[in-house]
Amino acid sequence: MQKTKNGEKLNILRHSTAHILAAAVLEMFPEAKLGIGPAIEDGFYYDFDLPRTLIPEDLPILEEKMRAIIKANYAFEKKNIDAKKA
């Protein structure tokens, strides 16, 4: 990841977007199990254990759910905790 101020902002945006995707997936598939979803150099990814394989028709539904989550303007708060508490 870039270490510039803009690079840090982009990393935060990508990280937050991964959380928004996870929330949208959980709305669509409440039984989904979340894996990891880190920000990476070209965006982010997320591993999910879903009850079925995603199909192309799911993507606009997930995108709309993500837009609704963003529009709801939920607060994001970064909280660092030590490994023992986690």
PDB file with one MODEL, atoms N, CA, C and O in Angstrom:
MODEL        1
ATOM      1  N   MET A   1       0.831  -1.178   0.000  1.00  0.00           N
ATOM      2  CA  MET A   1       0.000   0.000   0.000  1.00  0.00           C
ATOM      3  C   MET A   1       0.882   1.249   0.000  1.00  0.00           C
ATOM      4  O   MET A   1       1.993   1.249   0.530  1.00  0.00           O
ATOM      5  N   GLN A   2       0.362   2.296  -0.600  1.00  0.00           N
ATOM      6  CA  GLN A   2       1.076   3.561  -0.607  1.00  0.00           C
ATOM      7  C   GLN A   2       1.083   4.143   0.796  1.00  0.00           C
ATOM      8  O   GLN A   2       0.164   3.911   1.581  1.00  0.00           O
ATOM      9  N   LYS A   3       2.117   4.895   1.100  1.00  0.00           N
ATOM     10  CA  LYS A   3       2.232   5.510   2.419  1.00  0.00           C
ATOM     11  C   LYS A   3       1.918   7.002   2.380  1.00  0.00           C
ATOM     12  O   LYS A   3       2.002   7.669   3.411  1.00  0.00           O
ATOM     13  N   THR A   4       1.557   7.545   1.214  1.00  0.00           N
ATOM     14  CA  THR A   4       1.226   8.959   1.127  1.00  0.00           C
ATOM     15  C   THR A   4      -0.107   9.217   1.804  1.00  0.00           C
ATOM     16  O   THR A   4      -0.868   8.289   2.075  1.00  0.00           O
ATOM     17  N   LYS A   5      -0.383  10.488   2.074  1.00  0.00           N
ATOM     18  CA  LYS A   5      -1.653  10.851   2.709  1.00  0.00           C
ATOM     19  C   LYS A   5      -2.827  10.396   1.842  1.00  0.00           C
ATOM     20  O   LYS A   5      -3.796   9.844   2.362  1.00  0.00           O
ATOM     21  N   ASN A   6      -2.753  10.618   0.529  1.00  0.00           N
ATOM     22  CA  ASN A   6      -3.824  10.159  -0.359  1.00  0.00           C
ATOM     23  C   ASN A   6      -3.884   8.641  -0.410  1.00  0.00           C
ATOM     24  O   ASN A   6      -4.970   8.070  -0.514  1.00  0.00           O
ATOM     25  N   GLY A   7      -2.741   7.983  -0.339  1.00  0.00           N
ATOM     26  CA  GLY A   7      -2.704   6.530  -0.318  1.00  0.00           C
ATOM     27  C   GLY A   7      -3.356   5.976   0.940  1.00  0.00           C
ATOM     28  O   GLY A   7      -4.055   4.964   0.894  1.00  0.00           O
ATOM     29  N   GLU A   8      -3.124   6.643   2.058  1.00  0.00           N
ATOM     30  CA  GLU A   8      -3.751   6.216   3.317  1.00  0.00           C
ATOM     31  C   GLU A   8      -5.266   6.400   3.245  1.00  0.00           C
ATOM     32  O   GLU A   8      -6.019   5.543   3.708  1.00  0.00           O
ATOM     33  N   LYS A   9      -5.711   7.507   2.671  1.00  0.00           N
ATOM     34  CA  LYS A   9      -7.147   7.747   2.525  1.00  0.00           C
ATOM     35  C   LYS A   9      -7.776   6.692   1.623  1.00  0.00           C
ATOM     36  O   LYS A   9      -8.873   6.207   1.902  1.00  0.00           O
ATOM     37  N   LEU A  10      -7.090   6.339   0.550  1.00  0.00           N
ATOM     38  CA  LEU A  10      -7.588   5.310  -0.364  1.00  0.00           C
ATOM     39  C   LEU A  10      -7.658   3.959   0.347  1.00  0.00           C
ATOM     40  O   LEU A  10      -8.616   3.209   0.159  1.00  0.00           O
ATOM     41  N   ASN A  11      -6.658   3.649   1.156  1.00  0.00           N
ATOM     42  CA  ASN A  11      -6.656   2.403   1.910  1.00  0.00           C
ATOM     43  C   ASN A  11      -7.839   2.365   2.885  1.00  0.00           C
ATOM     44  O   ASN A  11      -8.494   1.331   3.020  1.00  0.00           O
ATOM     45  N   ILE A  12      -8.110   3.465   3.554  1.00  0.00           N
ATOM     46  CA  ILE A  12      -9.244   3.540   4.478  1.00  0.00           C
ATOM     47  C   ILE A  12     -10.548   3.360   3.719  1.00  0.00           C
ATOM     48  O   ILE A  12     -11.437   2.642   4.178  1.00  0.00           O
ATOM     49  N   LEU A  13     -10.673   4.003   2.563  1.00  0.00           N
ATOM     50  CA  LEU A  13     -11.879   3.871   1.746  1.00  0.00           C
ATOM     51  C   LEU A  13     -12.079   2.418   1.315  1.00  0.00           C
ATOM     52  O   LEU A  13     -13.190   1.894   1.401  1.00  0.00           O
ATOM     53  N   ARG A  14     -11.033   1.780   0.863  1.00  0.00           N
ATOM     54  CA  ARG A  14     -11.129   0.378   0.439  1.00  0.00           C
ATOM     55  C   ARG A  14     -11.496  -0.525   1.612  1.00  0.00           C
ATOM     56  O   ARG A  14     -12.314  -1.432   1.468  1.00  0.00           O
ATOM     57  N   HIS A  15     -10.900  -0.280   2.753  1.00  0.00           N
ATOM     58  CA  HIS A  15     -11.199  -1.080   3.943  1.00  0.00           C
ATOM     59  C   HIS A  15     -12.672  -0.906   4.339  1.00  0.00           C
ATOM     60  O   HIS A  15     -13.364  -1.882   4.629  1.00  0.00           O
ATOM     61  N   SER A  16     -13.133   0.330   4.348  1.00  0.00           N
ATOM     62  CA  SER A  16     -14.530   0.609   4.705  1.00  0.00           C
ATOM     63  C   SER A  16     -15.486  -0.013   3.700  1.00  0.00           C
ATOM     64  O   SER A  16     -16.533  -0.538   4.080  1.00  0.00           O
ATOM     65  N   THR A  17     -15.136   0.041   2.430  1.00  0.00           N
ATOM     66  CA  THR A  17     -15.985  -0.548   1.392  1.00  0.00           C
ATOM     67  C   THR A  17     -16.085  -2.056   1.562  1.00  0.00           C
ATOM     68  O   THR A  17     -17.136  -2.644   1.303  1.00  0.00           O
ATOM     69  N   ALA A  18     -15.006  -2.680   1.991  1.00  0.00           N
ATOM     70  CA  ALA A  18     -15.061  -4.124   2.268  1.00  0.00           C
ATOM     71  C   ALA A  18     -16.067  -4.415   3.377  1.00  0.00           C
ATOM     72  O   ALA A  18     -16.810  -5.393   3.298  1.00  0.00           O
ATOM     73  N   HIS A  19     -16.095  -3.579   4.403  1.00  0.00           N
ATOM     74  CA  HIS A  19     -17.077  -3.754   5.482  1.00  0.00           C
ATOM     75  C   HIS A  19     -18.504  -3.562   4.960  1.00  0.00           C
ATOM     76  O   HIS A  19     -19.417  -4.287   5.359  1.00  0.00           O
ATOM     77  N   ILE A  20     -18.690  -2.600   4.083  1.00  0.00           N
ATOM     78  CA  ILE A  20     -20.017  -2.356   3.500  1.00  0.00           C
ATOM     79  C   ILE A  20     -20.452  -3.558   2.665  1.00  0.00           C
ATOM     80  O   ILE A  20     -21.610  -3.972   2.730  1.00  0.00           O
ATOM     81  N   LEU A  21     -19.539  -4.114   1.889  1.00  0.00           N
ATOM     82  CA  LEU A  21     -19.857  -5.321   1.124  1.00  0.00           C
ATOM     83  C   LEU A  21     -20.252  -6.459   2.058  1.00  0.00           C
ATOM     84  O   LEU A  21     -21.224  -7.167   1.794  1.00  0.00           O
ATOM     85  N   ALA A  22     -19.511  -6.640   3.143  1.00  0.00           N
ATOM     86  CA  ALA A  22     -19.835  -7.708   4.093  1.00  0.00           C
ATOM     87  C   ALA A  22     -21.232  -7.515   4.674  1.00  0.00           C
ATOM     88  O   ALA A  22     -21.982  -8.479   4.822  1.00  0.00           O
ATOM     89  N   ALA A  23     -21.581  -6.287   5.000  1.00  0.00           N
ATOM     90  CA  ALA A  23     -22.919  -6.011   5.537  1.00  0.00           C
ATOM     91  C   ALA A  23     -23.993  -6.323   4.499  1.00  0.00           C
ATOM     92  O   ALA A  23     -25.038  -6.878   4.839  1.00  0.00           O
ATOM     93  N   ALA A  24     -23.747  -5.973   3.239  1.00  0.00           N
ATOM     94  CA  ALA A  24     -24.706  -6.251   2.168  1.00  0.00           C
ATOM     95  C   ALA A  24     -24.872  -7.755   1.963  1.00  0.00           C
ATOM     96  O   ALA A  24     -25.988  -8.245   1.788  1.00  0.00           O
ATOM     97  N   VAL A  25     -23.771  -8.473   1.985  1.00  0.00           N
ATOM     98  CA  VAL A  25     -23.828  -9.935   1.821  1.00  0.00           C
ATOM     99  C   VAL A  25     -24.621 -10.549   2.966  1.00  0.00           C
ATOM    100  O   VAL A  25     -25.425 -11.455   2.749  1.00  0.00           O
ATOM    101  N   LEU A  26     -24.398 -10.061   4.190  1.00  0.00           N
ATOM    102  CA  LEU A  26     -25.138 -10.600   5.333  1.00  0.00           C
ATOM    103  C   LEU A  26     -26.625 -10.279   5.257  1.00  0.00           C
ATOM    104  O   LEU A  26     -27.446 -11.054   5.749  1.00  0.00           O
ATOM    105  N   GLU A  27     -26.987  -9.154   4.651  1.00  0.00           N
ATOM    106  CA  GLU A  27     -28.411  -8.861   4.434  1.00  0.00           C
ATOM    107  C   GLU A  27     -29.018  -9.862   3.460  1.00  0.00           C
ATOM    108  O   GLU A  27     -30.141 -10.329   3.651  1.00  0.00           O
ATOM    109  N   MET A  28     -28.276 -10.181   2.432  1.00  0.00           N
ATOM    110  CA  MET A  28     -28.762 -11.084   1.397  1.00  0.00           C
ATOM    111  C   MET A  28     -28.701 -12.541   1.842  1.00  0.00           C
ATOM    112  O   MET A  28     -29.583 -13.336   1.515  1.00  0.00           O
ATOM    113  N   PHE A  29     -27.660 -12.882   2.586  1.00  0.00           N
ATOM    114  CA  PHE A  29     -27.436 -14.247   3.060  1.00  0.00           C
ATOM    115  C   PHE A  29     -27.120 -14.199   4.555  1.00  0.00           C
ATOM    116  O   PHE A  29     -25.947 -14.227   4.929  1.00  0.00           O
ATOM    117  N   PRO A  30     -28.133 -14.129   5.416  1.00  0.00           N
ATOM    118  CA  PRO A  30     -27.874 -14.014   6.858  1.00  0.00           C
ATOM    119  C   PRO A  30     -27.034 -15.154   7.427  1.00  0.00           C
ATOM    120  O   PRO A  30     -26.375 -14.987   8.453  1.00  0.00           O
ATOM    121  N   GLU A  31     -27.053 -16.301   6.772  1.00  0.00           N
ATOM    122  CA  GLU A  31     -26.282 -17.449   7.258  1.00  0.00           C
ATOM    123  C   GLU A  31     -24.841 -17.456   6.731  1.00  0.00           C
ATOM    124  O   GLU A  31     -24.082 -18.378   7.027  1.00  0.00           O
ATOM    125  N   ALA A  32     -24.466 -16.448   5.963  1.00  0.00           N
ATOM    126  CA  ALA A  32     -23.106 -16.379   5.415  1.00  0.00           C
ATOM    127  C   ALA A  32     -22.085 -16.311   6.542  1.00  0.00           C
ATOM    128  O   ALA A  32     -22.333 -15.739   7.604  1.00  0.00           O
ATOM    129  N   LYS A  33     -20.945 -16.907   6.280  1.00  0.00           N
ATOM    130  CA  LYS A  33     -19.817 -16.816   7.206  1.00  0.00           C
ATOM    131  C   LYS A  33     -18.762 -15.943   6.542  1.00  0.00           C
ATOM    132  O   LYS A  33     -18.425 -16.121   5.372  1.00  0.00           O
ATOM    133  N   LEU A  34     -18.252 -14.999   7.319  1.00  0.00           N
ATOM    134  CA  LEU A  34     -17.276 -14.053   6.786  1.00  0.00           C
ATOM    135  C   LEU A  34     -15.864 -14.588   6.961  1.00  0.00           C
ATOM    136  O   LEU A  34     -15.506 -15.130   8.007  1.00  0.00           O
ATOM    137  N   GLY A  35     -15.076 -14.422   5.912  1.00  0.00           N
ATOM    138  CA  GLY A  35     -13.662 -14.761   5.974  1.00  0.00           C
ATOM    139  C   GLY A  35     -12.876 -13.483   6.208  1.00  0.00           C
ATOM    140  O   GLY A  35     -13.168 -12.719   7.128  1.00  0.00           O
ATOM    141  N   ILE A  36     -11.887 -13.263   5.374  1.00  0.00           N
ATOM    142  CA  ILE A  36     -11.097 -12.041   5.485  1.00  0.00           C
ATOM    143  C   ILE A  36     -11.479 -11.111   4.350  1.00  0.00           C
ATOM    144  O   ILE A  36     -11.945 -11.561   3.303  1.00  0.00           O
ATOM    145  N   GLY A  37     -11.283  -9.820   4.552  1.00  0.00           N
ATOM    146  CA  GLY A  37     -11.633  -8.840   3.531  1.00  0.00           C
ATOM    147  C   GLY A  37     -10.705  -7.652   3.561  1.00  0.00           C
ATOM    148  O   GLY A  37     -11.139  -6.534   3.840  1.00  0.00           O
ATOM    149  N   PRO A  38      -9.449  -7.868   3.282  1.00  0.00           N
ATOM    150  CA  PRO A  38      -8.502  -6.756   3.379  1.00  0.00           C
ATOM    151  C   PRO A  38      -8.504  -5.846   2.153  1.00  0.00           C
ATOM    152  O   PRO A  38      -8.888  -6.236   1.050  1.00  0.00           O
ATOM    153  N   ALA A  39      -8.058  -4.620   2.398  1.00  0.00           N
ATOM    154  CA  ALA A  39      -7.733  -3.717   1.299  1.00  0.00           C
ATOM    155  C   ALA A  39      -6.432  -4.225   0.677  1.00  0.00           C
ATOM    156  O   ALA A  39      -5.523  -4.672   1.377  1.00  0.00           O
ATOM    157  N   ILE A  40      -6.365  -4.148  -0.642  1.00  0.00           N
ATOM    158  CA  ILE A  40      -5.160  -4.558  -1.368  1.00  0.00           C
ATOM    159  C   ILE A  40      -4.771  -3.440  -2.314  1.00  0.00           C
ATOM    160  O   ILE A  40      -5.469  -2.430  -2.401  1.00  0.00           O
ATOM    161  N   GLU A  41      -3.688  -3.606  -3.012  1.00  0.00           N
ATOM    162  CA  GLU A  41      -3.158  -2.541  -3.862  1.00  0.00           C
ATOM    163  C   GLU A  41      -4.153  -2.041  -4.904  1.00  0.00           C
ATOM    164  O   GLU A  41      -4.200  -0.845  -5.192  1.00  0.00           O
ATOM    165  N   ASP A  42      -4.944  -2.941  -5.470  1.00  0.00           N
ATOM    166  CA  ASP A  42      -5.863  -2.551  -6.542  1.00  0.00           C
ATOM    167  C   ASP A  42      -7.317  -2.473  -6.097  1.00  0.00           C
ATOM    168  O   ASP A  42      -8.201  -2.378  -6.949  1.00  0.00           O
ATOM    169  N   GLY A  43      -7.599  -2.509  -4.805  1.00  0.00           N
ATOM    170  CA  GLY A  43      -8.972  -2.448  -4.328  1.00  0.00           C
ATOM    171  C   GLY A  43      -9.112  -3.200  -3.023  1.00  0.00           C
ATOM    172  O   GLY A  43      -8.456  -2.870  -2.035  1.00  0.00           O
ATOM    173  N   PHE A  44      -9.961  -4.206  -3.016  1.00  0.00           N
ATOM    174  CA  PHE A  44     -10.135  -5.061  -1.853  1.00  0.00           C
ATOM    175  C   PHE A  44     -10.777  -6.349  -2.321  1.00  0.00           C
ATOM    176  O   PHE A  44     -11.257  -6.441  -3.451  1.00  0.00           O
ATOM    177  N   TYR A  45     -10.783  -7.337  -1.455  1.00  0.00           N
ATOM    178  CA  TYR A  45     -11.529  -8.559  -1.734  1.00  0.00           C
ATOM    179  C   TYR A  45     -12.115  -9.051  -0.431  1.00  0.00           C
ATOM    180  O   TYR A  45     -11.746  -8.577   0.644  1.00  0.00           O
ATOM    181  N   TYR A  46     -13.012  -9.985  -0.522  1.00  0.00           N
ATOM    182  CA  TYR A  46     -13.618 -10.558   0.679  1.00  0.00           C
ATOM    183  C   TYR A  46     -13.904 -12.022   0.419  1.00  0.00           C
ATOM    184  O   TYR A  46     -14.441 -12.384  -0.627  1.00  0.00           O
ATOM    185  N   ASP A  47     -13.546 -12.855   1.367  1.00  0.00           N
ATOM    186  CA  ASP A  47     -13.855 -14.285   1.298  1.00  0.00           C
ATOM    187  C   ASP A  47     -15.126 -14.538   2.092  1.00  0.00           C
ATOM    188  O   ASP A  47     -15.247 -14.113   3.241  1.00  0.00           O
ATOM    189  N   PHE A  48     -16.074 -15.233   1.471  1.00  0.00           N
ATOM    190  CA  PHE A  48     -17.330 -15.575   2.119  1.00  0.00           C
ATOM    191  C   PHE A  48     -17.579 -17.073   1.981  1.00  0.00           C
ATOM    192  O   PHE A  48     -17.198 -17.687   0.985  1.00  0.00           O
ATOM    193  N   ASP A  49     -18.212 -17.642   2.974  1.00  0.00           N
ATOM    194  CA  ASP A  49     -18.746 -18.994   2.873  1.00  0.00           C
ATOM    195  C   ASP A  49     -20.253 -18.803   2.770  1.00  0.00           C
ATOM    196  O   ASP A  49     -20.916 -18.473   3.753  1.00  0.00           O
ATOM    197  N   LEU A  50     -20.787 -19.014   1.566  1.00  0.00           N
ATOM    198  CA  LEU A  50     -22.197 -18.733   1.283  1.00  0.00           C
ATOM    199  C   LEU A  50     -22.978 -20.026   1.087  1.00  0.00           C
ATOM    200  O   LEU A  50     -22.395 -21.067   0.785  1.00  0.00           O
ATOM    201  N   PRO A  51     -24.298 -19.961   1.258  1.00  0.00           N
ATOM    202  CA  PRO A  51     -25.117 -21.159   1.066  1.00  0.00           C
ATOM    203  C   PRO A  51     -25.216 -21.578  -0.400  1.00  0.00           C
ATOM    204  O   PRO A  51     -25.614 -22.701  -0.708  1.00  0.00           O
ATOM    205  N   ARG A  52     -24.852 -20.670  -1.291  1.00  0.00           N
ATOM    206  CA  ARG A  52     -24.830 -20.996  -2.721  1.00  0.00           C
ATOM    207  C   ARG A  52     -23.820 -20.087  -3.402  1.00  0.00           C
ATOM    208  O   ARG A  52     -23.398 -19.073  -2.846  1.00  0.00           O
ATOM    209  N   THR A  53     -23.443 -20.466  -4.609  1.00  0.00           N
ATOM    210  CA  THR A  53     -22.523 -19.672  -5.395  1.00  0.00           C
ATOM    211  C   THR A  53     -23.214 -18.403  -5.866  1.00  0.00           C
ATOM    212  O   THR A  53     -24.380 -18.429  -6.260  1.00  0.00           O
ATOM    213  N   LEU A  54     -22.489 -17.295  -5.822  1.00  0.00           N
ATOM    214  CA  LEU A  54     -23.032 -16.060  -6.378  1.00  0.00           C
ATOM    215  C   LEU A  54     -23.175 -16.201  -7.884  1.00  0.00           C
ATOM    216  O   LEU A  54     -22.362 -16.852  -8.540  1.00  0.00           O
ATOM    217  N   ILE A  55     -24.218 -15.585  -8.421  1.00  0.00           N
ATOM    218  CA  ILE A  55     -24.453 -15.570  -9.869  1.00  0.00           C
ATOM    219  C   ILE A  55     -24.418 -14.118 -10.326  1.00  0.00           C
ATOM    220  O   ILE A  55     -24.576 -13.215  -9.504  1.00  0.00           O
ATOM    221  N   PRO A  56     -24.215 -13.870 -11.611  1.00  0.00           N
ATOM    222  CA  PRO A  56     -24.133 -12.493 -12.096  1.00  0.00           C
ATOM    223  C   PRO A  56     -25.325 -11.625 -11.682  1.00  0.00           C
ATOM    224  O   PRO A  56     -25.167 -10.426 -11.454  1.00  0.00           O
ATOM    225  N   GLU A  57     -26.498 -12.215 -11.585  1.00  0.00           N
ATOM    226  CA  GLU A  57     -27.685 -11.447 -11.222  1.00  0.00           C
ATOM    227  C   GLU A  57     -27.647 -10.967  -9.761  1.00  0.00           C
ATOM    228  O   GLU A  57     -28.383 -10.053  -9.390  1.00  0.00           O
ATOM    229  N   ASP A  58     -26.803 -11.575  -8.947  1.00  0.00           N
ATOM    230  CA  ASP A  58     -26.663 -11.152  -7.552  1.00  0.00           C
ATOM    231  C   ASP A  58     -25.914  -9.828  -7.420  1.00  0.00           C
ATOM    232  O   ASP A  58     -26.130  -9.086  -6.462  1.00  0.00           O
ATOM    233  N   LEU A  59     -25.044  -9.531  -8.369  1.00  0.00           N
ATOM    234  CA  LEU A  59     -24.168  -8.369  -8.229  1.00  0.00           C
ATOM    235  C   LEU A  59     -24.932  -7.043  -8.181  1.00  0.00           C
ATOM    236  O   LEU A  59     -24.628  -6.220  -7.317  1.00  0.00           O
ATOM    237  N   PRO A  60     -25.908  -6.791  -9.063  1.00  0.00           N
ATOM    238  CA  PRO A  60     -26.653  -5.531  -8.936  1.00  0.00           C
ATOM    239  C   PRO A  60     -27.451  -5.456  -7.636  1.00  0.00           C
ATOM    240  O   PRO A  60     -27.650  -4.369  -7.094  1.00  0.00           O
ATOM    241  N   ILE A  61     -27.905  -6.598  -7.135  1.00  0.00           N
ATOM    242  CA  ILE A  61     -28.633  -6.619  -5.865  1.00  0.00           C
ATOM    243  C   ILE A  61     -27.695  -6.221  -4.731  1.00  0.00           C
ATOM    244  O   ILE A  61     -28.047  -5.406  -3.879  1.00  0.00           O
ATOM    245  N   LEU A  62     -26.506  -6.801  -4.728  1.00  0.00           N
ATOM    246  CA  LEU A  62     -25.526  -6.453  -3.697  1.00  0.00           C
ATOM    247  C   LEU A  62     -25.102  -4.989  -3.809  1.00  0.00           C
ATOM    248  O   LEU A  62     -24.935  -4.306  -2.799  1.00  0.00           O
ATOM    249  N   GLU A  63     -24.933  -4.519  -5.027  1.00  0.00           N
ATOM    250  CA  GLU A  63     -24.554  -3.119  -5.230  1.00  0.00           C
ATOM    251  C   GLU A  63     -25.633  -2.191  -4.676  1.00  0.00           C
ATOM    252  O   GLU A  63     -25.320  -1.194  -4.026  1.00  0.00           O
ATOM    253  N   GLU A  64     -26.887  -2.509  -4.928  1.00  0.00           N
ATOM    254  CA  GLU A  64     -27.988  -1.684  -4.413  1.00  0.00           C
ATOM    255  C   GLU A  64     -28.022  -1.722  -2.888  1.00  0.00           C
ATOM    256  O   GLU A  64     -28.253  -0.694  -2.251  1.00  0.00           O
ATOM    257  N   LYS A  65     -27.798  -2.880  -2.305  1.00  0.00           N
ATOM    258  CA  LYS A  65     -27.746  -2.991  -0.843  1.00  0.00           C
ATOM    259  C   LYS A  65     -26.593  -2.154  -0.293  1.00  0.00           C
ATOM    260  O   LYS A  65     -26.742  -1.501   0.740  1.00  0.00           O
ATOM    261  N   MET A  66     -25.448  -2.167  -0.971  1.00  0.00           N
ATOM    262  CA  MET A  66     -24.313  -1.354  -0.548  1.00  0.00           C
ATOM    263  C   MET A  66     -24.652   0.129  -0.621  1.00  0.00           C
ATOM    264  O   MET A  66     -24.310   0.887   0.286  1.00  0.00           O
ATOM    265  N   ARG A  67     -25.321   0.549  -1.690  1.00  0.00           N
ATOM    266  CA  ARG A  67     -25.712   1.959  -1.822  1.00  0.00           C
ATOM    267  C   ARG A  67     -26.658   2.365  -0.690  1.00  0.00           C
ATOM    268  O   ARG A  67     -26.548   3.466  -0.152  1.00  0.00           O
ATOM    269  N   ALA A  68     -27.584   1.478  -0.332  1.00  0.00           N
ATOM    270  CA  ALA A  68     -28.527   1.776   0.753  1.00  0.00           C
ATOM    271  C   ALA A  68     -27.787   1.889   2.088  1.00  0.00           C
ATOM    272  O   ALA A  68     -28.110   2.753   2.903  1.00  0.00           O
ATOM    273  N   ILE A  69     -26.808   1.028   2.312  1.00  0.00           N
ATOM    274  CA  ILE A  69     -26.018   1.085   3.544  1.00  0.00           C
ATOM    275  C   ILE A  69     -25.244   2.401   3.605  1.00  0.00           C
ATOM    276  O   ILE A  69     -25.194   3.048   4.651  1.00  0.00           O
ATOM    277  N   ILE A  70     -24.645   2.793   2.487  1.00  0.00           N
ATOM    278  CA  ILE A  70     -23.905   4.060   2.432  1.00  0.00           C
ATOM    279  C   ILE A  70     -24.849   5.233   2.680  1.00  0.00           C
ATOM    280  O   ILE A  70     -24.530   6.147   3.440  1.00  0.00           O
ATOM    281  N   LYS A  71     -26.011   5.200   2.034  1.00  0.00           N
ATOM    282  CA  LYS A  71     -26.986   6.282   2.184  1.00  0.00           C
ATOM    283  C   LYS A  71     -27.472   6.404   3.625  1.00  0.00           C
ATOM    284  O   LYS A  71     -27.789   7.504   4.077  1.00  0.00           O
ATOM    285  N   ALA A  72     -27.535   5.287   4.353  1.00  0.00           N
ATOM    286  CA  ALA A  72     -27.965   5.307   5.755  1.00  0.00           C
ATOM    287  C   ALA A  72     -26.956   6.055   6.639  1.00  0.00           C
ATOM    288  O   ALA A  72     -27.274   6.443   7.763  1.00  0.00           O
ATOM    289  N   ASN A  73     -25.752   6.249   6.124  1.00  0.00           N
ATOM    290  CA  ASN A  73     -24.727   7.065   6.783  1.00  0.00           C
ATOM    291  C   ASN A  73     -24.377   6.570   8.191  1.00  0.00           C
ATOM    292  O   ASN A  73     -24.273   7.361   9.128  1.00  0.00           O
ATOM    293  N   TYR A  74     -24.199   5.259   8.323  1.00  0.00           N
ATOM    294  CA  TYR A  74     -23.783   4.695   9.602  1.00  0.00           C
ATOM    295  C   TYR A  74     -22.394   5.205   9.962  1.00  0.00           C
ATOM    296  O   TYR A  74     -21.562   5.434   9.083  1.00  0.00           O
ATOM    297  N   ALA A  75     -22.153   5.377  11.229  1.00  0.00           N
ATOM    298  CA  ALA A  75     -20.833   5.828  11.686  1.00  0.00           C
ATOM    299  C   ALA A  75     -19.831   4.683  11.574  1.00  0.00           C
ATOM    300  O   ALA A  75     -20.142   3.533  11.885  1.00  0.00           O
ATOM    301  N   PHE A  76     -18.647   5.012  11.131  1.00  0.00           N
ATOM    302  CA  PHE A  76     -17.529   4.075  11.117  1.00  0.00           C
ATOM    303  C   PHE A  76     -16.553   4.553  12.175  1.00  0.00           C
ATOM    304  O   PHE A  76     -16.207   5.732  12.235  1.00  0.00           O
ATOM    305  N   GLU A  77     -16.123   3.637  12.993  1.00  0.00           N
ATOM    306  CA  GLU A  77     -15.174   3.992  14.037  1.00  0.00           C
ATOM    307  C   GLU A  77     -14.051   2.981  14.056  1.00  0.00           C
ATOM    308  O   GLU A  77     -14.284   1.781  14.199  1.00  0.00           O
ATOM    309  N   LYS A  78     -12.842   3.466  13.913  1.00  0.00           N
ATOM    310  CA  LYS A  78     -11.678   2.591  13.982  1.00  0.00           C
ATOM    311  C   LYS A  78     -11.333   2.389  15.459  1.00  0.00           C
ATOM    312  O   LYS A  78     -11.248   3.340  16.237  1.00  0.00           O
ATOM    313  N   LYS A  79     -11.139   1.137  15.809  1.00  0.00           N
ATOM    314  CA  LYS A  79     -10.802   0.823  17.194  1.00  0.00           C
ATOM    315  C   LYS A  79      -9.702  -0.227  17.196  1.00  0.00           C
ATOM    316  O   LYS A  79      -9.885  -1.331  16.684  1.00  0.00           O
ATOM    317  N   ASN A  80      -8.579   0.117  17.764  1.00  0.00           N
ATOM    318  CA  ASN A  80      -7.464  -0.821  17.875  1.00  0.00           C
ATOM    319  C   ASN A  80      -7.561  -1.533  19.215  1.00  0.00           C
ATOM    320  O   ASN A  80      -7.684  -0.901  20.264  1.00  0.00           O
ATOM    321  N   ILE A  81      -7.506  -2.850  19.164  1.00  0.00           N
ATOM    322  CA  ILE A  81      -7.500  -3.638  20.393  1.00  0.00           C
ATOM    323  C   ILE A  81      -6.361  -4.648  20.303  1.00  0.00           C
ATOM    324  O   ILE A  81      -5.940  -5.048  19.217  1.00  0.00           O
ATOM    325  N   ASP A  82      -5.879  -5.045  21.467  1.00  0.00           N
ATOM    326  CA  ASP A  82      -4.769  -6.003  21.439  1.00  0.00           C
ATOM    327  C   ASP A  82      -5.281  -7.402  21.125  1.00  0.00           C
ATOM    328  O   ASP A  82      -6.473  -7.690  21.241  1.00  0.00           O
ATOM    329  N   ALA A  83      -4.363  -8.249  20.730  1.00  0.00           N
ATOM    330  CA  ALA A  83      -4.719  -9.595  20.267  1.00  0.00           C
ATOM    331  C   ALA A  83      -5.415 -10.419  21.350  1.00  0.00           C
ATOM    332  O   ALA A  83      -6.298 -11.218  21.038  1.00  0.00           O
ATOM    333  N   LYS A  84      -5.041 -10.240  22.594  1.00  0.00           N
ATOM    334  CA  LYS A  84      -5.663 -11.017  23.676  1.00  0.00           C
ATOM    335  C   LYS A  84      -7.136 -10.661  23.836  1.00  0.00           C
ATOM    336  O   LYS A  84      -7.962 -11.539  24.085  1.00  0.00           O
ATOM    337  N   LYS A  85      -7.468  -9.390  23.695  1.00  0.00           N
ATOM    338  CA  LYS A  85      -8.883  -8.970  23.796  1.00  0.00           C
ATOM    339  C   LYS A  85      -9.676  -9.414  22.570  1.00  0.00           C
ATOM    340  O   LYS A  85     -10.859  -9.740  22.669  1.00  0.00           O
ATOM    341  N   ALA A  86      -9.015  -9.425  21.416  1.00  0.00           N
ATOM    342  CA  ALA A  86      -9.702  -9.821  20.186  1.00  0.00           C
ATOM    343  C   ALA A  86     -10.055 -11.281  20.251  1.00  0.00           C
ATOM    344  O   ALA A  86     -10.642 -11.818  19.311  1.00  0.00           O
TER     345      ALA A  86
ENDMDL
END
